[in-house]
């Protein structure tokens, strides 16, 4: 699932993107946080798939878990 998230230097300033598209994890998380449903996001960005949205959530959860572990040391 995490292999759907790519980081390419120079693309969107090296931010994590979905499948080398110019849509970032941050974009998707922001849309979800603002109340958009997965279907609304896919309707607006048909190049995205349900699995991409899930991968963004997984990526964010993993990053949060890692930062908690680092802060605890």
MOKA-V346902 format. One record per helix or strand. SS is the DSSP state (a for helix, b for strand). FROM is the first residue (numbers start at 1). TO is the last residue. Records with the same first field share a line. If there is no record, write none. Layout:
SS=FROM-TO + FROM-TO
This chain:
a=2-4 + 12-14 + 25-33 + 38-44 + 50-72
b=5-6 + 17-18 + 24-24
